[in-house]
Amino acid sequence: MEEIIFETEKEAIFMALEHTNNNKNQTAKLCY
């Protein structure tokens, strides 16, 4: 049970990081 929760948390953090990177890329594109 704990492992599953930890795995989902890790996935959520990973998705959040990817989402932030995508937003940064979009902002950089808008700046140019």
C-alpha positions in Angstrom: 0.0 0.0 0.0 2.7 2.5 1.0 4.7 1.6 -2.1 1.7 2.3 -4.4 1.2 5.7 -2.7 4.9 6.5 -3.0 4.9 5.5 -6.7 1.9 7.7 -7.5 3.5 10.6 -5.6 6.7 10.1 -7.6 4.7 10.1 -10.9 2.7 13.2 -9.8 6.0 15.0 -9.1 7.4 13.9 -12.4 4.3 15.0 -14.3 4.4 18.4 -12.4 8.1 18.9 -13.4 7.3 18.0 -17.0 4.4 20.4 -17.0 6.6 23.2 -15.6 9.2 22.5 -18.3 6.5 22.7 -21.0 5.3 26.0 -19.6 8.9 27.4 -19.6 9.4 26.3 -23.2 6.1 27.9 -24.2 7.0 31.2 -22.4 10.5 31.2 -24.1 8.8 30.7 -27.5 6.5 33.6 -26.8 9.4 35.8 -25.8 11.1 35.3 -29.2 
